[in-house]
Protein backbone atom coordinates (compact mmCIF):
# COMPACT_ATOMS: atom_id res chain seq x y z
CA UNK A 1 0.00 0.00 0.00
CA UNK A 2 1.29 3.47 -0.87
CA UNK A 3 1.65 6.04 1.88
CA UNK A 4 0.23 9.52 1.52
CA UNK A 5 1.95 12.70 2.73
CA UNK A 6 0.95 14.72 5.76
CA UNK A 7 -0.90 18.01 5.24
CA UNK A 8 2.32 20.04 5.58
CA UNK A 9 4.16 17.78 3.11
CA UNK A 10 1.22 18.07 0.71
CA UNK A 11 1.32 21.86 0.91
CA UNK A 12 5.05 21.83 0.18
CA UNK A 13 4.64 19.64 -2.92
CA UNK A 14 1.54 21.46 -4.16
CA UNK A 15 -0.59 18.31 -4.01
CA UNK A 16 -3.95 17.98 -2.35
CA UNK A 17 -3.91 16.37 1.07
CA UNK A 18 -3.70 12.60 0.66
CA UNK A 19 -2.20 12.47 -2.85
CA UNK A 20 1.48 11.68 -3.26
CA UNK A 21 3.37 11.51 -6.53
CA UNK A 22 3.80 7.75 -6.08
CA UNK A 23 0.10 7.16 -5.34
CA UNK A 24 -0.97 9.27 -8.32
CA UNK A 25 1.47 7.54 -10.69
CA UNK A 26 0.42 4.09 -9.45
CA UNK A 27 -3.28 4.88 -9.88
CA UNK A 28 -2.80 6.29 -13.38
CA UNK A 29 -0.67 3.30 -14.44
CA UNK A 30 -3.85 1.22 -14.12
CA UNK A 31 -5.42 3.19 -16.98
CA UNK A 32 -4.70 1.48 -20.31
CA UNK A 33 -3.90 3.92 -23.10
CA UNK A 34 -3.29 3.70 -26.82
CA UNK A 35 0.17 4.64 -28.05
CA UNK A 36 0.76 7.21 -30.78
CA UNK A 37 3.73 8.87 -32.41
CA UNK A 38 3.36 12.65 -32.61
CA UNK A 39 5.50 14.17 -35.37
CA UNK A 40 6.25 17.62 -36.74
CA UNK A 41 8.78 19.22 -39.01
CA UNK A 42 10.80 22.14 -37.73
CA UNK A 43 10.32 25.28 -39.81
CA UNK A 44 13.23 26.21 -42.11
CA UNK A 45 15.96 28.31 -40.52
CA UNK A 46 15.14 31.14 -42.93
CA UNK A 47 11.37 31.10 -43.61
CA UNK A 48 11.75 34.04 -46.02
CA UNK A 49 14.07 32.05 -48.30
CA UNK A 50 12.05 29.57 -50.43
CA UNK A 51 15.26 27.66 -51.18
CA UNK A 52 16.19 27.19 -47.52
CA UNK A 53 16.21 23.52 -46.51
CA UNK A 54 13.33 22.25 -44.42
CA UNK A 55 13.93 21.79 -40.72
CA UNK A 56 14.53 18.48 -38.98
CA UNK A 57 11.72 15.99 -38.34
CA UNK A 58 10.85 15.55 -34.66
CA UNK A 59 8.90 12.69 -33.08
CA UNK A 60 7.57 11.87 -29.63
CA UNK A 61 5.74 8.86 -28.23
CA UNK A 62 2.54 9.80 -26.42
CA UNK A 63 -0.18 7.97 -24.51
CA UNK A 64 -2.11 11.09 -23.46
CA UNK A 65 -3.93 11.54 -26.76
CA UNK A 66 -7.69 11.68 -27.25
CA UNK A 67 -10.58 12.77 -29.39
CA UNK A 68 -12.18 16.03 -28.20
CA UNK A 69 -14.89 16.93 -30.72
CA UNK A 70 -16.54 15.59 -33.86
CA UNK A 71 -17.79 18.94 -35.15
CA UNK A 72 -15.29 20.41 -35.70
CA UNK A 73 -12.94 17.40 -35.57
CA UNK A 74 -10.54 18.11 -32.69
CA UNK A 75 -7.96 16.02 -30.85
CA UNK A 76 -5.80 16.71 -27.80
CA UNK A 77 -2.26 15.68 -26.93
CA UNK A 78 -0.58 16.36 -23.61
CA UNK A 79 3.08 17.43 -23.82
CA UNK A 80 5.56 17.85 -21.00
CA UNK A 81 6.08 21.61 -20.60
CA UNK A 82 9.39 22.72 -22.08
CA UNK A 83 9.94 19.45 -23.97
CA UNK A 84 11.29 19.62 -27.49
CA UNK A 85 7.85 18.82 -28.95
CA UNK A 86 6.14 21.40 -26.73
CA UNK A 87 8.60 24.06 -27.88
CA UNK A 88 8.26 23.02 -31.53
CA UNK A 89 4.45 23.01 -31.52
CA UNK A 90 4.54 26.45 -29.96
CA UNK A 91 6.11 27.76 -33.19
CA UNK A 92 4.95 25.14 -35.73
CA UNK A 93 1.13 24.91 -35.89
CA UNK A 94 0.97 21.81 -38.14
CA UNK A 95 1.72 18.36 -36.80
CA UNK A 96 0.71 14.73 -37.22
CA UNK A 97 -0.20 11.63 -35.24
CA UNK A 98 0.32 7.99 -36.18
CA UNK A 99 -1.71 5.47 -34.14
CA UNK A 100 0.75 2.62 -33.62
CA UNK A 101 0.03 -1.09 -34.02
CA UNK A 102 1.15 -3.77 -31.59
CA UNK A 103 3.97 -4.66 -34.02
CA UNK A 104 5.36 -1.10 -33.82
CA UNK A 105 6.52 -1.30 -30.19
CA UNK A 106 10.11 -0.62 -31.34
CA UNK A 107 8.99 2.74 -32.79
CA UNK A 108 7.28 3.70 -29.53
CA UNK A 109 10.36 2.79 -27.50
CA UNK A 110 12.72 4.60 -29.84
CA UNK A 111 10.85 7.92 -29.65
CA UNK A 112 10.24 7.66 -25.89
CA UNK A 113 13.97 7.97 -25.13
CA UNK A 114 14.81 11.02 -23.04
CA UNK A 115 17.73 13.33 -23.56
CA UNK A 116 18.33 12.74 -27.25
CA UNK A 117 19.78 15.61 -29.24
CA UNK A 118 18.53 14.73 -32.73
CA UNK A 119 15.70 12.64 -34.17
CA UNK A 120 17.28 12.36 -37.63
CA UNK A 121 18.69 8.87 -37.02
CA UNK A 122 15.51 7.70 -35.31
CA UNK A 123 13.50 8.15 -38.52
CA UNK A 124 16.17 6.57 -40.76
CA UNK A 125 14.88 2.99 -41.00
CA UNK A 126 11.18 3.65 -40.33
CA UNK A 127 8.93 3.61 -43.39
CA UNK A 128 6.92 6.81 -43.58
CA UNK A 129 5.33 9.24 -45.98
CA UNK A 130 5.29 12.98 -45.57
CA UNK A 131 1.82 14.39 -44.85
CA UNK A 132 0.54 16.79 -47.49
CA UNK A 133 -1.22 19.05 -44.97
CA UNK A 134 1.46 19.08 -42.25
CA UNK A 135 4.74 18.10 -43.90
CA UNK A 136 5.25 15.80 -40.90
CA UNK A 137 6.17 12.10 -41.14
CA UNK A 138 3.24 9.64 -41.11
CA UNK A 139 4.38 6.15 -40.06
CA UNK A 140 3.81 3.40 -42.61
CA UNK A 141 1.60 0.57 -41.37
CA UNK A 142 0.01 2.67 -38.61
CA UNK A 143 -3.62 1.88 -37.75
CA UNK A 144 -4.56 5.50 -38.44
CA UNK A 145 -2.85 8.78 -39.24
CA UNK A 146 -4.09 12.28 -38.55
CA UNK A 147 -2.71 15.63 -39.62
CA UNK A 148 -3.58 18.55 -37.39
CA UNK A 149 -3.33 22.31 -36.99
CA UNK A 150 -3.07 23.72 -33.47
CA UNK A 151 -6.23 25.52 -32.39
CA UNK A 152 -5.40 26.10 -28.74
CA UNK A 153 -2.66 25.55 -26.17
CA UNK A 154 -3.61 25.24 -22.51
CA UNK A 155 -1.13 25.28 -19.63
CA UNK A 156 -1.97 22.43 -17.25
CA UNK A 157 0.45 21.94 -14.36
CA UNK A 158 3.75 20.63 -15.73
CA UNK A 159 2.19 19.89 -19.15
CA UNK A 160 0.74 21.75 -22.11
CA UNK A 161 -2.52 20.49 -23.63
CA UNK A 162 -2.39 21.03 -27.38
CA UNK A 163 -5.78 20.94 -29.08
CA UNK A 164 -5.56 20.40 -32.81
CA UNK A 165 -8.08 20.60 -35.64
CA UNK A 166 -7.88 17.43 -37.71
CA UNK A 167 -7.07 18.31 -41.32
CA UNK A 168 -6.73 14.76 -42.67
CA UNK A 169 -7.58 11.30 -41.31
CA UNK A 170 -6.43 8.13 -43.06
CA UNK A 171 -6.51 4.41 -42.28
CA UNK A 172 -3.29 3.08 -43.87
CA UNK A 173 -3.45 -0.36 -42.22
CA UNK A 174 -6.28 -2.63 -41.16
CA UNK A 175 -3.84 -5.27 -39.89
CA UNK A 176 -3.08 -5.94 -36.25
CA UNK A 177 -4.34 -4.49 -33.02
CA UNK A 178 -3.41 -1.28 -31.25
CA UNK A 179 -0.28 -0.89 -29.17
CA UNK A 180 -1.32 -0.26 -25.56
CA UNK A 181 0.48 1.10 -22.51
CA UNK A 182 -0.51 -0.36 -19.12
CA UNK A 183 1.30 -0.56 -15.77
CA UNK A 184 4.42 1.03 -17.20
CA UNK A 185 4.81 -1.38 -20.14
CA UNK A 186 3.78 -1.69 -23.76
CA UNK A 187 1.11 -4.35 -24.20
CA UNK A 188 -1.12 -5.96 -26.79
CA UNK A 189 -4.88 -5.87 -26.63
CA UNK A 190 -6.46 -9.17 -25.66
N, C-alpha and C positions, 0 to 999 in steps of 0.2 A: 504494500500500500504506500502511496506517495504522501509525504508530509506536506502540509501547507504552512506558509509563513505566518508569523504573528502580525498583528495590526501594524506595529511600527515597522517591521520588515516590509510589509506590503506597501506602506506609504513610501518607503525609500525606493522601492523598485517600480512604483507607479502602477502596480497591479491592485485590483480589488482585493479586499480581505478574503482569504481563503483560496486564492488562485496563485500557484507558483508557476514558474516557467516550465518546470518538469511535469507538473500535473497537466498543464495546458497542452504541452507537446504530446504527452502520452494519450490524452483524450482525443486530440485531433489525428493522431496516427491510426486511430480506429475507423477513420472515415476514408473509404476507398475513393480514389480519384483517377480519372483518365489522365494520360500523359501526352503532352503536346510539345512540339518544337516551335518556339516563336522565333521568327527570323526577320531581319531588316537589312537594308543596304545603307551604309554610311553615305551621306551626300558627298559629292566631289569636293576636293579641297578648294577649288575655285569655281563656285556655281555660276559665275558670269562667263566662264570660258567653256563653250560647247565642246571643245576638244579635250578638256580635262578628263583624266581617267575617273571612272566611277570609284566610289569608296569601297572599303572592305565589307564583305558579308559578315554579319554577326548573328549568332544563334544562342538560344537559351532554352533549356528544358524547363517546363512548367507543369504543375499539377493544379494550380489555382486558376483555372480557366473555365468560363461558363457562358451560357447563353443568357442574355439580359432581356431582349425584346424581339418580337417577330416583325412589328411594324412601327418604326423602321427596324431592319435587322441589325441588332447590336450584340456584341460580345464583350466580355471583360476579362482582363488578365491582371494578376497581381504581381508586381515587380518589387524586389527589394530596393528601397530608396537608396539612390546613389550607385546602384549597380550599373554596369556598362550598358545593359539594355534599357534601363530607366533613363539614363543620360541620353542615349541615342534616340529613344522615342520621344524625348522632350524636344528634339530638334528635327526629327524625321517623322512626319505624320503618317507615312504609309508603311505597313508591316504585314506579315503573313503568319499563318498558323498551319502546321501539319499535324493532324491527329495520328499518332503513331500506332502501329500494329504490334502485337505481342512478339513478332519476329524482329522488331526494330529496337530492342532493349539496348543494343550496343550504341545506337544513336543517342538515346536518352542519357546513357551513362557518360558518353563522350562530352555532351554539351552541358552536363551538370557539374563538371569539374570547376572548382574555384581557383582563382588566382592566375588564370591563363592570360597571356598578353595578347595573343592573336588567335582568331578563329580560322584563318586561311587554311591551315593544314587539316583542321577538323572537317572541313567540307570536301577535301580532296578526293576521297574514294566513296563518297555518298552520291548515289544518283539523284539528281534534282533537275527541275526546270525553273527558269526564272519567271515569276509571275508578271503578267502583262500590266496589271493595275498597280502593283507595288514595286516591282523590280527585285523583290526578295526571293530567295530560294524556296521552292516548294518541293518537299521530299518525295521522291519516286516511291510508289507502293504504299503511301500513306492511306489510311481509311478515308480521310477527307482533307481537303485543303481550303483555307479561307484567306482572302486578301482583305485587308482592313485599312481604314483611315481613322486616325484618332479623332474622336468627338469631344472627349472630356478626360481630364486627369484629376484624380481626387487623392489628396494626401490622407493616408490612413495609418497612423502609428508609424512603424518603421518600414512601411510599404507604400507604393503608389498604385492606385487602381486605375488602369488605363481602359477606358471604354472606347471601343472601335466600331464604326459603321462597316458592315460587311459589304464589300464591293463585288467579290466573286465567291462562289462556293462550288467546289467540284468534288466528285467522288472517284478518285483515280483507281482505287482498288476495292474490290468486294471480297477479297480473300483475307482470311484470318480474323481473329478477334482483337479487341482493343488491348493496348498495354495499360496495365493498372499499377497504382502505387498504393500499398497498404502496409501498415506497421513497419515503415522505414525501408521497404524493399519493393522492387518491381515484381509484378505478378501477372498471371494470366487469368482471364475470366473463366470461371467454371471449375 
